[in-house]
Amino acid sequence: MFQSVGWTWNPITGCTHGCKFCWAESLAKRWGKPFNPQFRSHFLKDKMPNDGSWIFVGSTGDLFCPGMKDEWILQVIGRIAQEKGDNKFLLQTKNPFSFLAFFLELEKIKDKIILGTTIETNRAAPWGLAPFTEERAKYLSQMKTSGFKTFLSLEPLSDFDPKIMKRWITEIDPEAIEIGLENYTSFTTPPPEDKIIELVNWIDSNGFNYVLKENLKHLEGS
């Protein structure tokens, strides 16, 4: 899902945000499986790689979504705390307010984690139940101010206001940004290409590491 990561680790699956374009939820439905939050405790015994890359925690769910039990989150955090290697664990959520609820536990593993969120637009996002993108930007930037490393996914990117998006990115100051459009479905409103080029050029000129997904590769060098 993210080209910035080298591995995925899925001790949890499922999500309650109900994003209409979510590939994981649509795949679960196709297989006739529920997408409600689930904990897979046997994954806590997994042996982790030690190659210095990022490990995406919960690539088929959202560890911090409503409905994910506190005890599950604490067990995942506790397992990360046991790691002695150089990998970083990406904790990606559309509900970064929950980072504050687990702040003390996350503080103990600050050197092992990257905190991330997804921001599709700064405008109305009527395709799911996740918190407003303004709230996501606010709480992730608070974690950055508290000394945590951050990550930002601008996917699926919907039409946006460049001034606001640039301010949010500046405040979040992410280690990496991944940018892509909606795949397979058509619930969002894709931005004009000149607006995407403006944003990408600004991201590049300000020294942020970024990745353009396949559906935007044609804009490289524009």
ChimeraX attribute file (.defattr): number of C-alpha atoms within 10 A of each C-alpha:
attribute: neighborCount
match mode: 1-to-1
recipient: residues
	/A:1	10
	/A:2	16
	/A:3	12
	/A:4	19
	/A:5	14
	/A:6	15
	/A:7	18
	/A:8	18
	/A:9	17
	/A:10	20
	/A:11	24
	/A:12	24
	/A:13	22
	/A:14	24
	/A:15	25
	/A:16	19
	/A:17	20
	/A:18	15
	/A:19	18
	/A:20	16
	/A:21	18
	/A:22	20
	/A:23	14
	/A:24	17
	/A:25	23
	/A:26	15
	/A:27	13
	/A:28	14
	/A:29	12
	/A:30	9
	/A:31	9
	/A:32	9
	/A:33	11
	/A:34	13
	/A:35	19
	/A:36	15
	/A:37	19
	/A:38	18
	/A:39	19
	/A:40	11
	/A:41	14
	/A:42	8
	/A:43	14
	/A:44	17
	/A:45	9
	/A:46	12
	/A:47	8
	/A:48	16
	/A:49	15
	/A:50	13
	/A:51	11
	/A:52	11
	/A:53	15
	/A:54	23
	/A:55	23
	/A:56	23
	/A:57	22
	/A:58	20
	/A:59	22
	/A:60	23
	/A:61	26
	/A:62	23
	/A:63	31
	/A:64	26
	/A:65	21
	/A:66	15
	/A:67	15
	/A:68	21
	/A:69	14
	/A:70	13
	/A:71	10
	/A:72	18
	/A:73	17
	/A:74	14
	/A:75	15
	/A:76	19
	/A:77	19
	/A:78	16
	/A:79	14
	/A:80	19
	/A:81	17
	/A:82	9
	/A:83	16
	/A:84	10
	/A:85	12
	/A:86	14
	/A:87	20
	/A:88	23
	/A:89	24
	/A:90	26
	/A:91	23
	/A:92	24
	/A:93	23
	/A:94	24
	/A:95	24
	/A:96	26
	/A:97	20
	/A:98	15
	/A:99	19
	/A:100	14
	/A:101	12
	/A:102	15
	/A:103	13
	/A:104	11
	/A:105	15
	/A:106	21
	/A:107	14
	/A:108	12
	/A:109	18
	/A:110	18
	/A:111	16
	/A:112	21
	/A:113	23
	/A:114	21
	/A:115	23
	/A:116	27
	/A:117	23
	/A:118	22
	/A:119	25
	/A:120	24
	/A:121	24
	/A:122	19
	/A:123	14
	/A:124	13
	/A:125	19
	/A:126	12
	/A:127	14
	/A:128	14
	/A:129	13
	/A:130	19
	/A:131	15
	/A:132	18
	/A:133	20
	/A:134	16
	/A:135	16
	/A:136	22
	/A:137	25
	/A:138	15
	/A:139	19
	/A:140	31
	/A:141	22
	/A:142	18
	/A:143	20
	/A:144	17
	/A:145	13
	/A:146	11
	/A:147	12
	/A:148	20
	/A:149	23
	/A:150	23
	/A:151	23
	/A:152	23
	/A:153	21
	/A:154	18
	/A:155	19
	/A:156	23
	/A:157	20
	/A:158	23
	/A:159	18
	/A:160	19
	/A:161	13
	/A:162	16
	/A:163	10
	/A:164	14
	/A:165	19
	/A:166	14
	/A:167	12
	/A:168	20
	/A:169	18
	/A:170	14
	/A:171	16
	/A:172	24
	/A:173	19
	/A:174	23
	/A:175	16
	/A:176	16
	/A:177	23
	/A:178	20
	/A:179	23
	/A:180	21
	/A:181	21
	/A:182	18
	/A:183	14
	/A:184	9
	/A:185	10
	/A:186	12
	/A:187	16
	/A:188	19
	/A:189	15
	/A:190	17
	/A:191	15
	/A:192	11
	/A:193	11
	/A:194	11
	/A:195	14
	/A:196	21
	/A:197	16
	/A:198	13
	/A:199	17
	/A:200	21
	/A:201	14
	/A:202	14
	/A:203	17
	/A:204	12
	/A:205	9
	/A:206	10
	/A:207	8
	/A:208	17
	/A:209	13
	/A:210	19
	/A:211	19
	/A:212	19
	/A:213	16
	/A:214	12
	/A:215	12
	/A:216	15
	/A:217	12
	/A:218	10
	/A:219	14
	/A:220	11
	/A:221	8
	/A:222	9
